Amino acid sequence: MGDQGEIRVRFPPSPTGYLHIGGARTAIYNWLYAQKTGGKLILRIEDTDAERSTQESIQGIVDGLRWLGITWEEGPYFQTAYAEEHREAAQRLLKSGHAYKCFCTQEELEHKREEAKRRKEDFHYDGTCRNLSSEEIAKLEAEGRPYVIRFKVPRGPGGVVFEDAVYGVIEKKYRDLEDFVIVRSNGLPLYILSNAVDDIRDRISHVIRGQDHLANTPKQVLIYEALGERLPQFAHMPLTLDPQKRKISKRAHGEVVAVQYYRQRGFLPWALVNFLVLLGWSTSDNREFFSRSELIDAFSLAGINRANSVFDIRKDDPKFFTDPKALSINAHYIRTMPLEELLPYVEAELKAAGLWDPAFAGDKRPWFASTVDLIRSRYHTTNDFADLGRAYFADDFPIDEKVLVKNILKHESLKDWLPLMAERLQSIGEFTAETVEQSIRGLAEELDIKAGILINGARAAVTGQAAGPGLFDVLAAVGKERVVQRLRAVPELFA
């Protein structure tokens, strides 16, 4: 199947909105297969829906793919540019007897559909116009009767048989296929024809797409055969469903299934690629984390699962707004990727939040890098650096209300103890984690209290958070001047 001499795959999105994560997963699988085999990925924009296709949507798809790191060797091609080629293919099918003009009206078809419904039968077009004579056709055309072009499915025993790389041998009996429309009455070819003709023109060797397209494949196989073309290798990926086992879609789930949603909420592009590829594909050892080269080396069509995957959408949860596994994978990369690769993402977040200081790229660069390295160990997204980490980069930061009450306000004496700590820390010469710890523990001994009361109170006052890296490292990173200032301001919290 297909031209095994050259592997050519394609990603053909419809530009009717943002890049959907289901579409992104399809693009990723095709890209990985092309990379693995030394083949080529063709980007083809199926823009035949003139009312819904917009330049903004096209740009959104291209930007989304580039952000994910998905590259293509050819395109983007636009399907509308080949409309005449699609019509010519329909005419070839008419001339060869593989298609015919159907003059049945919508009213007639609706009546037959209702009759089938009354008999509790599935409606299949009955082939009323299948065997019209040339004279009958000429007469109907002379009357100005509109017509569609239908593909003439073979009748009798047998059926369409093809091999799918995921689902194995598939057979669809001819009796279960109606004569399907390939050109509308307004002269516009349908997807079922245009898509096949485009794949033939682009010499696509492997069609890797969602399982929801499997129902179309027998019809497209018939088109390939009628046009005298060799079949590509088909590989249908399992669907991605929500927790209610519904197919994820733009209409049902909104922006939470858009690649842009994850980009805005602090996902690293490779982390999202790594997560999406695991929705329906796995290795024999069930690995979860891959570098780019490792994933390309490990990928194969044989690893695509038949069972549908579940995308655990939790968009109403303020923290885990999406699948926890996605967040877990993202957190893994934030915490383990080379620091120099992470810093540009943190810089972008701080700039977006108005927290960026040009000195962070200048004389404060070593401090910026070491601080990011210190605090990344508990973060899930790059947004966390501007939100949870705000106190490291700015003096106007919120203190979590529960943390304020539990770690400061319930200890009335901290109104005096924390300013006293400030004075002790002010007197330290070299402000390091070691000297800070020595000073704080010494003060706790003098006051005859547990050091934890001072430590928890200081963390809340200095960072606004209840958890984080070791406090002494935190205070050293924030710096003596800002730590002292924040501890001295603690009495204001009791007002």
ABEGO torsion letter per residue (X at the ends): XEBAABBBBBBBBBBAEBBBAAAAAAAAAAAAAAAAAGBBBBBBBBAABAAABBAAAAAAAAAAAAAAGBBBABOBBBAAAAAAAAAAAAAAAAAAGABBBBABBAAAAAAAAAAAAAAGBBBBBAGAAAABBAAAAAAAAAAGBBBBBBBBBBBEBEBBBBBBAAAEBBBBBAAABBBBBABBAAGBBBAAAAAAAAAAAAGBABBBBBAAAAAAAAAAAAAAAAAGBBBBBBBBBBBBBBAAGBBBBAAAAEAAABAAAAAAAGBBAAAAAAAAAABGBBBAAGBABBBAAAAAAABBAAABBABBBBBBBBAABAABABBAAAAAAAAAAAAABBAAAAAAAAAAAAAAAGABBAAAABAAAAAAAAAAAAAAAABABAAAAAAAAAAAABABBBBBAAAAAAAAAABAAAAAAAAAAAAAAAABABBBAAAAAAAAAAAAAAAGBBAAAAAAAAAAAAAGBABEBBAAAAAAAAEAAAAAAAAAAAAAAAX
